[in-house]
Amino acid sequence: MSAEGTPPAPDPKLLVEKASDAAIAARGVVTICDVAVSVGRRGPLGDTRVHVKLSLVAQYGSRLPEVAAEVRELVASAVESGTGCTVTAVDVTVSDLFVPGEPGAQVGMGVDPATGARIDF
């Protein structure tokens, strides 16, 4: 605790780790491409507010709205219980699909839609 009696700001690396581990546990999630965590101002009860943004690769045939909902729930729960922060939002982007058994298919190969660059993870 600080001199004012408020807990210190959370370690961003710990937040990313908790979010990544939780998201990869969701059904239909193959891998996580990117995780960004924004730590906001303290809430009225002294809690630290956190906004998580992540992109992932899902398995072809998965129900993407259900995958995204499960990822949101798992990530929010893991970050809140593991860090004591309040999760204000979890934004999920499915950046690629993985088709098992497709010739040449490899987990972690994709194209960044914004830049056209290959993504290897």
C-alpha positions as CSV (number, residue, x, y, z in Angstrom):
1,M,0.0,0.0,0.0
2,S,1.1,3.5,-0.7
3,A,1.3,6.3,1.9
4,E,-2.3,7.3,0.9
5,G,-3.6,3.8,1.8
6,T,-4.2,2.8,-1.8
7,P,-2.7,-0.3,-3.3
8,P,0.1,0.1,-5.8
9,A,-0.6,0.0,-9.6
10,P,-0.6,-3.5,-11.0
11,D,2.3,-4.9,-13.0
12,P,1.3,-4.7,-16.7
13,K,3.2,-8.0,-17.4
14,L,1.2,-9.8,-14.8
15,L,-2.0,-8.5,-16.3
16,V,-1.0,-9.6,-19.8
17,E,0.0,-13.0,-18.5
18,K,-3.3,-13.6,-16.6
19,A,-5.3,-12.4,-19.7
20,S,-3.3,-14.6,-22.1
21,D,-3.5,-17.8,-19.9
22,A,-7.2,-17.4,-19.4
23,A,-8.0,-16.7,-23.1
24,I,-6.1,-19.7,-24.4
25,A,-8.2,-21.9,-22.1
26,A,-11.4,-21.0,-24.0
27,R,-12.9,-23.6,-26.3
28,G,-12.0,-23.0,-30.0
29,V,-9.1,-20.7,-29.3
30,V,-5.9,-22.0,-31.0
31,T,-3.4,-19.3,-30.0
32,I,-3.3,-15.7,-28.9
33,C,-1.8,-13.1,-31.3
34,D,-1.6,-10.0,-29.2
35,V,-2.7,-8.7,-25.8
36,A,-2.8,-5.1,-24.7
37,V,-3.8,-4.0,-21.3
38,S,-4.7,-0.4,-20.4
39,V,-4.6,0.5,-16.7
40,G,-7.0,3.4,-16.1
41,R,-7.6,5.6,-13.1
42,R,-8.7,4.3,-9.8
43,G,-12.4,3.8,-9.2
44,P,-14.5,5.3,-6.4
45,L,-13.6,2.4,-4.1
46,G,-9.9,2.7,-4.8
47,D,-9.9,-0.2,-7.3
48,T,-7.7,0.0,-10.4
49,R,-9.7,-0.2,-13.6
50,V,-8.3,-2.3,-16.5
51,H,-9.3,-2.6,-20.2
52,V,-8.0,-5.7,-22.0
53,K,-7.7,-5.9,-25.8
54,L,-6.7,-9.2,-27.4
55,S,-6.6,-10.8,-30.8
56,L,-6.6,-14.5,-31.3
57,V,-6.7,-17.4,-33.8
58,A,-9.8,-19.5,-33.6
59,Q,-10.4,-23.0,-35.0
60,Y,-12.5,-23.1,-38.1
61,G,-16.0,-24.2,-37.4
62,S,-16.1,-22.7,-33.9
63,R,-19.0,-20.5,-33.1
64,L,-17.1,-17.2,-33.0
65,P,-19.6,-15.2,-30.9
66,E,-19.6,-18.0,-28.3
67,V,-15.8,-18.2,-28.4
68,A,-15.6,-14.4,-27.9
69,A,-18.1,-14.5,-25.0
70,E,-16.2,-17.3,-23.3
71,V,-12.9,-15.5,-23.7
72,R,-14.4,-12.3,-22.2
73,E,-15.7,-14.1,-19.2
74,L,-12.5,-16.1,-18.6
75,V,-10.2,-13.2,-19.0
76,A,-12.2,-10.8,-16.8
77,S,-12.4,-13.5,-14.1
78,A,-8.7,-14.4,-14.2
79,V,-7.5,-10.8,-14.2
80,E,-9.8,-9.7,-11.4
81,S,-9.1,-12.7,-9.2
82,G,-5.3,-12.7,-10.0
83,T,-4.7,-9.0,-9.6
84,G,-7.5,-7.4,-7.6
85,C,-8.2,-5.0,-10.5
86,T,-11.6,-4.3,-11.9
87,V,-12.0,-5.2,-15.6
88,T,-14.1,-2.6,-17.3
89,A,-14.0,-4.3,-20.8
90,V,-12.5,-7.2,-22.7
91,D,-12.3,-6.5,-26.5
92,V,-11.8,-9.7,-28.5
93,T,-10.8,-9.8,-32.2
94,V,-10.5,-13.0,-34.1
95,S,-7.7,-12.2,-36.5
96,D,-7.4,-15.5,-38.2
97,L,-8.9,-19.0,-38.5
98,F,-7.0,-22.3,-38.2
99,V,-8.2,-25.2,-40.3
100,P,-6.8,-28.5,-39.0
101,G,-5.6,-30.8,-41.6
102,E,-5.5,-28.2,-44.4
103,P,-2.3,-28.7,-46.4
104,G,0.2,-26.1,-45.4
105,A,-1.8,-25.0,-42.4
106,Q,0.3,-23.9,-39.5
107,V,-0.8,-22.4,-36.2
108,G,0.5,-18.9,-36.0
109,M,0.6,-17.9,-39.7
110,G,-1.6,-15.1,-40.8
111,V,-1.7,-11.6,-42.3
112,D,-2.2,-8.4,-40.4
113,P,-5.2,-6.8,-42.1
114,A,-4.0,-3.3,-41.3
115,T,-0.5,-3.6,-42.8
116,G,-0.6,-6.8,-44.9
117,A,2.4,-8.0,-43.0
118,R,2.8,-11.7,-42.1
119,I,2.1,-12.5,-38.5
120,D,4.2,-15.3,-37.0
121,F,3.4,-16.3,-33.4
